[in-house]
């Protein structure tokens, strides 16, 4: 019984399961919040997406997102340099 309670607690406390990808910035338009990586993938960013103050071509980035939705991406959670 204790094991079951511990498992339930851990499941409730664990963060949302997220996917990640990485690449280099090809272009970033801060006005439209559109990011294009060097592999030509286009990421439309929500105003709530946590990200660096500026992104310039050639920056290496890591994108954390949740899967789902029509295009396989539900929400971009965070972008970090790296």
N, C-alpha and C positions, 0 to 999 in steps of 0.2 A: 504494500500500500504506500509506503514512504517513497519507493522508487517511482510510482505513478504520480504522486504529488510533485516530486522533484522534476520529473519530465514535463509535467504540465506547466510548472513555474518557468522552466528554461524556455519552453516553446513560446510562452507569453512574453518573456523578457527579451527574446532574441530580436535583432533588427530585421527589417524587411529584407527578404532575399533579393539581391541585386546582381545584375550582370555588369561586366566591365569590358571596355575596349580601349585601345590606345592607338595613337597615330601622331602625325605632324600636321600642324595647321597649314592649310593651303590659303584659305581666306576666312576672315571673320568680319561680319557687318554688325556693329553694335546697335545700329538703329533698328534693324529687323531681327536682331539676335539670331542670325543664321551663321552656323559654323560649317565649313567644308574642310574635310581632312584630305591628306595627300592621296588616299585611295578613292577619292571622289565621293565619299559618303557625305550626305548633307544632314546636319542636325539642326532642327528648329528648337531653340531654347526658350523655355518658360521664364518669365521674370523672376520666379522664385528659385531658379537654378543657382546653386552656389558655384561661383567661379572666380578666377583671378580678375583683377581690375581691367587688365588689358591682355589681349592675345594678338600676337603678330605672326606673320607667315614664318614657318620654320620651327615654331615652338612645339615641343613634344608635350602631349597632353594625355591624360587618362580620363575617360568618361565612365561614370557610374550611372546606371539606369535600371529601371524595372521593365521587364519584358511584358508583352501583351499588346493590345490595341490592334488596329488594322495593319500597321506596318511592322509589327513585331516589337515596337517600343511603346511603352505606356507613358513613362515620364523620365526625363533626364534629371537625376538628383544632384549630381556634382561633377564639376570639371576641375582637375588639378593639373599643374605643370608636372612633368616628370617623365 
